[in-house]
């Protein structure tokens, strides 16, 4: 087994995983808020440290994982995720509880991922998108639960027809996917209840 697979986890696995879990839950409770200062592992590129932190905090042997073709190209990424989390890798997006995406612009449509059911909406997928920035892209206006009036977020890049796809995702509530956006600036969450529109 290559050293890169074994190494590069959290420096303090229990404490760092708990801190990252709390940061993600807080981000979900306050959509559009950027969480910074998360303790970071050292995964092999092109998996970002912030995405690696989310994987280590949220994924385990009971959470099937899908990684996009760009991440799948480097066997070290799959090996690191498998060793560090124990999560099984699946070939089809619909079979995953978590999806890690390094190329959001070429992401399959949201409807291809697990949507959950009316009885078990928690069986839907959470997509972790690696973006270049959360502050310098096209301005998006966020409204809904956890937001007092509105907040602005400007991630880049995003999936094709993002605002339209997200509007369709919201119509499936309580079904639908949730998003976690990560970059070197930190992480932000977009739960399925969030209304997103382009700033005029």
Backbone as numpy.savetxt, mean C-alpha at the origin, in Angstrom:
# Nx Ny Nz CAx CAy CAz Cx Cy Cz
20.79 -19.96 0.70 19.94 -18.77 0.70 20.83 -17.52 0.70
20.55 -16.55 -0.17 21.38 -15.38 -0.28 21.26 -14.52 0.98
22.38 -13.84 1.30 22.41 -13.02 2.51 21.36 -11.92 2.46
21.10 -11.36 1.25 20.16 -10.26 1.14 18.76 -10.68 1.58
18.45 -11.97 1.42 17.14 -12.48 1.82 17.01 -12.50 3.34
18.08 -12.89 4.01 18.06 -13.05 5.46 18.23 -11.70 6.16
19.06 -10.84 5.59 19.37 -9.57 6.21 18.38 -8.49 5.78
18.52 -7.33 6.40 17.74 -6.18 5.95 16.37 -6.04 6.58
16.07 -6.81 7.64 14.80 -6.66 8.33 14.83 -5.47 9.27
13.80 -5.35 10.10 13.78 -4.29 11.10 14.94 -4.46 12.08
15.61 -3.38 12.49 16.65 -3.48 13.51 16.12 -4.05 14.83
14.93 -3.60 15.22 14.26 -4.10 16.44 12.91 -4.64 15.99
12.82 -5.92 15.59 11.64 -6.42 14.89 10.32 -6.19 15.60
10.23 -6.47 16.89 8.95 -6.32 17.58 8.56 -4.86 17.71
9.46 -4.04 18.23 9.16 -2.62 18.44 8.88 -1.92 17.11
9.73 -2.17 16.10 9.58 -1.47 14.82 8.30 -1.89 14.10
7.95 -3.17 14.18 6.70 -3.63 13.55 5.49 -2.99 14.24
5.52 -2.91 15.56 4.41 -2.30 16.28 4.29 -0.82 15.94
5.43 -0.11 15.88 5.41 1.32 15.56 4.89 1.55 14.15
5.30 0.71 13.20 4.82 0.85 11.82 3.34 0.54 11.73
2.90 -0.49 12.43 1.47 -0.84 12.44 0.65 0.34 12.95
1.09 0.97 14.04 0.37 2.13 14.58 0.36 3.28 13.58
1.48 3.49 12.88 1.55 4.57 11.90 0.57 4.34 10.76
0.47 3.09 10.30 -0.46 2.77 9.22 -1.91 2.93 9.68
-2.21 2.45 10.88 -3.58 2.57 11.39 -3.96 4.05 11.58
-3.01 4.86 12.05 -3.27 6.29 12.20 -3.49 6.94 10.84
-2.71 6.53 9.84 -2.87 7.07 8.50 -4.23 6.68 7.92
-4.68 5.46 8.20 -6.01 5.04 7.74 -7.11 5.85 8.42
-6.91 6.17 9.69 -7.92 6.92 10.44 -7.95 8.39 10.02
-6.83 8.88 9.47 -6.74 10.29 9.05 -6.25 10.34 7.61
-7.14 10.03 6.66 -6.73 9.94 5.25 -6.01 11.21 4.77
-4.96 11.00 4.00 -4.23 12.11 3.42 -3.13 12.67 4.31
-3.11 12.27 5.58 -2.05 12.72 6.48 -0.79 11.89 6.21
0.33 12.57 6.06 1.59 11.88 5.76 2.29 11.50 7.06
2.49 10.20 7.26 3.22 9.70 8.42 4.70 9.63 8.09
5.50 10.25 8.93 6.95 10.28 8.70 7.67 9.65 9.89
8.94 9.32 9.68 9.75 8.82 10.77 9.52 7.36 11.11
8.90 6.60 10.18 8.72 5.16 10.41 10.08 4.47 10.38
10.30 3.55 11.30 11.55 2.80 11.30 11.61 1.94 10.05
12.76 1.95 9.37 12.83 1.35 8.04 13.76 0.14 8.00
13.31 -0.92 7.32 14.19 -2.05 7.02 15.03 -1.72 5.78
15.80 -2.68 5.33 16.66 -2.48 4.15 16.37 -3.59 3.13
15.21 -3.49 2.45 14.89 -4.51 1.45 15.70 -4.29 0.18
15.81 -5.31 -0.66 16.49 -5.12 -1.95 15.67 -4.23 -2.87
16.35 -3.37 -3.61 15.67 -2.55 -4.62 15.13 -3.48 -5.72
14.03 -3.05 -6.37 13.37 -1.76 -6.29 12.27 -1.65 -5.22
12.23 -2.54 -4.25 11.26 -2.39 -3.16 11.74 -1.28 -2.22
10.91 -0.26 -2.02 11.28 0.86 -1.16 11.31 0.42 0.31
12.17 1.05 1.10 12.17 0.75 2.54 10.81 0.96 3.19
10.09 2.00 2.77 8.77 2.27 3.34 7.78 1.16 3.00
7.84 0.65 1.79 6.98 -0.47 1.41 7.39 -1.73 2.17
8.69 -1.91 2.33 9.17 -3.05 3.11 8.69 -2.99 4.54
8.66 -1.78 5.12 8.18 -1.62 6.49 6.71 -2.02 6.61
5.89 -1.62 5.64 4.47 -1.99 5.65 4.33 -3.51 5.56
5.12 -4.12 4.70 5.06 -5.58 4.55 5.41 -6.28 5.85
6.47 -5.83 6.52 6.90 -6.49 7.75 5.89 -6.30 8.87
5.18 -5.16 8.85 4.23 -4.88 9.93 2.87 -5.54 9.72
2.46 -5.74 8.46 1.09 -6.17 8.19 0.96 -7.56 7.60
2.01 -8.11 7.05 1.89 -9.37 6.31 2.49 -10.54 7.09
1.82 -11.69 6.95 2.31 -12.91 7.58 1.85 -14.11 6.76
1.99 -15.28 7.31 1.68 -16.51 6.56 0.22 -16.61 6.15
-0.65 -15.83 6.78 -2.08 -15.88 6.46 -2.52 -14.77 5.52
-1.58 -14.02 4.96 -1.94 -12.91 4.08 -1.25 -13.08 2.73
-1.89 -13.74 1.77 -1.30 -13.89 0.45 -0.94 -12.54 -0.15
0.17 -12.50 -0.86 0.74 -11.26 -1.37 0.96 -11.35 -2.88
0.64 -10.26 -3.56 0.93 -10.13 -4.99 1.92 -9.00 -5.17
2.94 -9.21 -6.00 3.87 -8.14 -6.34 3.84 -7.93 -7.84
4.00 -6.69 -8.26 3.85 -6.38 -9.68 5.06 -6.89 -10.47
4.96 -6.92 -11.81 6.02 -7.51 -12.63 7.40 -6.89 -12.40
7.45 -5.58 -12.15 8.74 -4.94 -11.95 9.42 -5.45 -10.68
8.65 -5.66 -9.61 9.21 -6.23 -8.39 9.52 -7.71 -8.58
8.69 -8.39 -9.34 8.87 -9.83 -9.53 10.12 -10.15 -10.36
10.56 -9.16 -11.17 11.74 -9.38 -12.02 12.98 -9.72 -11.20
13.09 -9.10 -10.03 14.27 -9.33 -9.19 13.92 -10.39 -8.14
14.48 -11.55 -8.29 14.15 -12.66 -7.38 14.51 -12.33 -5.93
15.44 -11.39 -5.73 15.82 -11.03 -4.35 14.65 -10.39 -3.62
13.79 -9.65 -4.34 12.65 -9.01 -3.70 11.67 -10.06 -3.18
11.30 -11.00 -4.04 10.39 -12.07 -3.63 11.00 -12.89 -2.50
12.30 -13.16 -2.59 12.96 -13.94 -1.54 12.95 -13.20 -0.21
13.22 -11.90 -0.24 13.23 -11.11 0.98 11.84 -11.05 1.62
10.84 -10.77 0.80 9.47 -10.70 1.32 9.04 -12.05 1.91
9.35 -13.12 1.20 8.97 -14.44 1.67 9.65 -14.80 2.99
10.95 -14.52 3.07 11.68 -14.87 4.28 11.28 -13.98 5.46
11.14 -12.69 5.21 10.90 -11.74 6.30 9.46 -11.78 6.82
8.50 -12.12 5.95 7.09 -12.07 6.36 6.44 -13.44 6.45
6.92 -14.41 5.68 6.27 -15.71 5.61 5.04 -15.72 4.73
4.72 -14.58 4.12 3.51 -14.48 3.29 3.71 -15.21 1.96
2.72 -16.01 1.54 2.83 -16.68 0.25 2.60 -15.71 -0.90
3.41 -15.83 -1.95 3.22 -15.01 -3.14 2.24 -15.69 -4.08
1.29 -14.91 -4.62 0.29 -15.45 -5.54 0.47 -14.81 -6.91
0.02 -15.52 -7.94 0.19 -15.03 -9.31 -0.93 -14.08 -9.74
-2.13 -14.28 -9.18 -3.28 -13.49 -9.62 -3.63 -12.41 -8.59
-3.84 -11.18 -9.05 -4.20 -10.10 -8.12 -5.42 -10.42 -7.26
-6.39 -11.13 -7.83 -7.63 -11.41 -7.10 -7.42 -12.32 -5.90
-6.28 -13.02 -5.85 -6.02 -13.96 -4.75 -5.25 -13.33 -3.59
-4.88 -12.05 -3.72 -4.00 -11.42 -2.74 -4.77 -10.61 -1.70
-4.28 -10.64 -0.48 -4.76 -9.73 0.57 -4.00 -8.41 0.52
-2.73 -8.49 0.12 -1.90 -7.30 -0.03 -1.22 -7.34 -1.39
-1.12 -6.18 -2.03 -0.42 -6.06 -3.31 0.62 -4.95 -3.17
1.83 -5.23 -3.62 2.92 -4.26 -3.57 3.28 -3.88 -5.01
3.25 -2.58 -5.26 3.29 -2.09 -6.64 4.38 -1.03 -6.76
5.35 -1.29 -7.63 6.43 -0.32 -7.85 6.21 0.50 -9.11
5.21 0.14 -9.89 4.93 0.83 -11.16 3.43 1.14 -11.23
2.96 2.12 -10.45 1.52 2.40 -10.37 0.89 2.74 -11.71
1.66 3.36 -12.61 1.09 3.77 -13.90 0.62 2.58 -14.73
1.18 1.41 -14.48 0.79 0.21 -15.23 0.06 -0.81 -14.36
-0.54 -0.34 -13.28 -1.28 -1.24 -12.38 -2.55 -1.75 -13.06
-2.87 -3.03 -12.91 -4.18 -3.51 -13.39 -5.31 -2.73 -12.72
-6.47 -2.68 -13.36 -7.60 -1.95 -12.81 -7.94 -2.45 -11.40
-8.41 -1.55 -10.56 -8.73 -1.90 -9.17 -9.67 -3.09 -9.08
-10.57 -3.22 -10.03 -11.58 -4.29 -9.97 -10.97 -5.68 -10.10
-9.69 -5.75 -10.53 -9.02 -7.04 -10.65 -8.52 -7.58 -9.31
-8.56 -6.73 -8.28 -8.10 -7.16 -6.96 -9.29 -7.57 -6.10
-9.01 -8.34 -5.05 -10.07 -8.84 -4.17 -10.89 -7.68 -3.63
-12.20 -7.77 -3.77 -13.11 -6.70 -3.36 -13.80 -6.98 -2.03
-13.64 -8.19 -1.49 -14.41 -8.57 -0.32 -15.84 -8.87 -0.70
-16.68 -9.07 0.28 -18.11 -9.33 0.03 -18.93 -8.48 0.98
-20.22 -8.44 0.76 -21.09 -7.68 1.65 -20.98 -8.20 3.08
-20.88 -9.54 3.23 -20.78 -10.14 4.55 -19.38 -10.01 5.14
-18.35 -10.05 4.28 -16.96 -10.00 4.74 -16.17 -8.96 3.94
-16.48 -7.68 4.14 -15.76 -6.64 3.39 -14.28 -6.58 3.71
-13.88 -7.13 4.87 -12.47 -7.12 5.26 -11.63 -8.09 4.44
-12.27 -8.89 3.61 -11.53 -9.82 2.76 -11.10 -9.18 1.44
-11.13 -7.87 1.39 -10.67 -7.16 0.21 -9.16 -6.94 0.29
-8.59 -6.43 -0.79 -7.14 -6.23 -0.86 -6.75 -4.82 -0.43
-5.57 -4.72 0.15 -4.92 -3.44 0.40 -3.76 -3.33 -0.57
-3.74 -2.25 -1.34 -2.69 -2.04 -2.33 -1.69 -1.04 -1.79
-0.42 -1.41 -1.82 0.67 -0.54 -1.37 1.39 -0.04 -2.62
1.19 1.24 -2.92 1.74 1.82 -4.14 2.99 2.63 -3.83
4.08 2.31 -4.49 5.29 3.11 -4.38 5.18 4.29 -5.34
5.28 5.49 -4.81 5.19 6.69 -5.64 6.47 7.51 -5.46
6.69 8.44 -6.37 7.88 9.28 -6.30 7.72 10.40 -5.28
6.49 10.88 -5.12 6.24 11.99 -4.23 4.79 11.97 -3.74
4.57 12.55 -2.57 3.22 12.75 -2.05 2.82 14.22 -2.08
3.75 15.06 -2.51 3.54 16.50 -2.39 3.71 17.29 -3.69
4.22 16.68 -4.74 4.55 17.45 -5.96 3.81 16.97 -7.20
2.81 16.10 -7.03 2.03 15.65 -8.16 0.79 16.50 -8.35
-0.18 15.97 -9.10 -1.44 16.68 -9.30 -2.21 16.74 -7.98
-2.74 17.91 -7.67 -3.42 18.11 -6.39 -4.76 17.37 -6.36
-4.95 16.58 -5.32 -6.20 15.86 -5.12 -6.86 16.36 -3.83
-8.16 16.54 -3.89 -8.92 16.98 -2.72 -9.57 15.75 -2.09
-9.32 15.56 -0.80 -9.84 14.40 -0.09 -10.90 14.86 0.91
-12.02 14.13 0.94 -13.09 14.40 1.89 -13.62 13.08 2.42
-14.29 13.12 3.57 -14.91 11.91 4.08 -14.55 11.64 5.53
-14.87 10.43 6.01 -14.59 10.06 7.40 -13.12 10.25 7.77
-12.89 10.84 8.94 -11.54 11.09 9.40 -10.96 12.41 8.94
-11.72 13.16 8.13 -11.27 14.44 7.61 -12.28 15.50 8.03
-11.83 16.53 8.73 -12.76 17.52 9.27 -13.49 18.28 8.17
-12.76 18.83 7.21 -13.38 19.50 6.07 -12.85 18.87 4.79
-11.60 19.16 4.47 -10.93 18.49 3.36 -9.43 18.60 3.59
-8.67 17.72 2.94 -7.21 17.82 2.93 -6.75 17.64 1.49
-5.55 18.13 1.23 -4.98 18.02 -0.11 -3.80 17.04 -0.07
-3.69 16.25 -1.12 -2.57 15.32 -1.28 -2.20 15.35 -2.75
-0.90 15.28 -3.03 -0.44 15.42 -4.42 0.55 14.31 -4.79
0.08 13.06 -4.83 1.01 11.96 -5.15 1.26 11.84 -6.66
2.42 11.28 -6.97 2.77 11.01 -8.37 3.82 9.91 -8.41
3.68 8.93 -9.34 2.60 8.72 -10.30 1.45 7.93 -9.67
0.32 7.93 -10.36 -0.85 7.19 -9.91 -1.35 6.30 -11.04
-2.18 5.31 -10.73 -2.74 4.46 -11.79 -3.52 5.29 -12.80
-3.63 4.75 -13.99 -4.40 5.42 -15.06 -5.83 5.67 -14.61
-6.36 6.82 -14.99 -7.75 7.18 -14.68 -8.04 7.02 -13.19
-7.10 7.48 -12.38 -7.19 7.20 -10.95 -8.47 7.72 -10.32
-8.81 8.98 -10.54 -9.98 9.56 -9.89 -11.26 8.82 -10.30
-11.37 8.48 -11.58 -12.54 7.74 -12.05 -12.59 6.34 -11.45
-11.43 5.67 -11.43 -11.39 4.33 -10.82 -11.75 4.39 -9.34
-11.28 5.43 -8.66 -11.55 5.54 -7.23 -13.04 5.78 -6.99
-13.66 6.60 -7.83 -15.10 6.85 -7.69 -15.88 5.53 -7.82
-15.47 4.69 -8.75 -16.13 3.39 -8.90 -15.87 2.51 -7.69
-14.66 2.60 -7.15 -14.33 1.83 -5.95 -15.24 2.22 -4.79
-15.51 3.49 -4.62 -16.36 3.96 -3.53 -17.80 3.46 -3.66
-18.26 3.29 -4.92 -19.65 2.84 -5.11 -19.84 1.40 -4.66
-18.73 0.65 -4.49 -18.84 -0.76 -4.08 -18.93 -0.91 -2.57
-18.80 0.19 -1.81 -18.80 0.12 -0.35 -20.00 -0.69 0.16
-19.81 -1.59 1.15 -18.62 -1.75 2.00 -17.49 -2.56 1.36
-17.72 -3.04 0.13 -16.65 -3.72 -0.58 -15.67 -2.69 -1.14
-14.58 -3.16 -1.72 -13.63 -2.26 -2.35 -12.25 -2.32 -1.73
-11.28 -1.83 -2.46 -9.89 -1.85 -2.01 -9.56 -0.63 -1.16
-8.47 -0.72 -0.41 -7.87 0.41 0.29 -6.46 0.60 -0.27
-5.96 1.84 -0.17 -4.63 2.14 -0.69 -3.72 2.67 0.42
-2.46 2.27 0.35 -1.40 2.88 1.14 -0.36 3.38 0.14
-0.07 4.67 0.18 0.92 5.28 -0.71 2.21 5.48 0.06
3.33 5.02 -0.50 4.61 5.14 0.18 5.63 5.80 -0.74
6.50 6.59 -0.14 7.64 7.13 -0.86 8.67 7.53 0.19
9.79 8.12 -0.23 10.83 8.47 0.73 10.38 9.59 1.66
9.27 10.27 1.32 8.72 11.32 2.19 7.92 10.74 3.36
7.49 9.50 3.25 6.66 8.90 4.29 5.57 8.04 3.67
4.46 7.91 4.39 3.35 7.12 3.87 2.03 7.82 4.17
1.05 7.57 3.32 -0.30 8.10 3.50 -1.28 7.02 3.09
-2.48 7.06 3.65 -3.48 6.03 3.36 -4.73 6.63 2.77
-5.37 5.85 1.91 -6.65 6.23 1.31 -7.61 5.06 1.51
-8.36 5.06 2.60 -9.37 4.02 2.78 -10.51 4.20 1.77
-11.24 3.13 1.54 -12.27 3.13 0.50 -13.38 4.14 0.73
-13.51 4.65 1.95 -14.56 5.61 2.26 -14.21 7.04 1.84
-12.97 7.27 1.44 -12.52 8.62 1.12 -13.01 9.05 -0.25
-13.57 10.24 -0.33 -13.96 10.84 -1.61 -12.78 11.63 -2.15
-12.45 11.38 -3.42 -11.29 12.04 -4.04 -11.75 12.77 -5.30
-11.34 14.02 -5.42 -11.64 14.79 -6.63 -10.41 15.61 -7.01
-10.33 15.99 -8.27 -9.23 16.83 -8.72 -9.50 18.26 -8.31
-8.46 18.91 -7.86 -8.59 20.31 -7.47 -8.80 21.16 -8.72
-9.84 21.97 -8.71 -10.16 22.78 -9.89 -9.12 23.88 -10.05
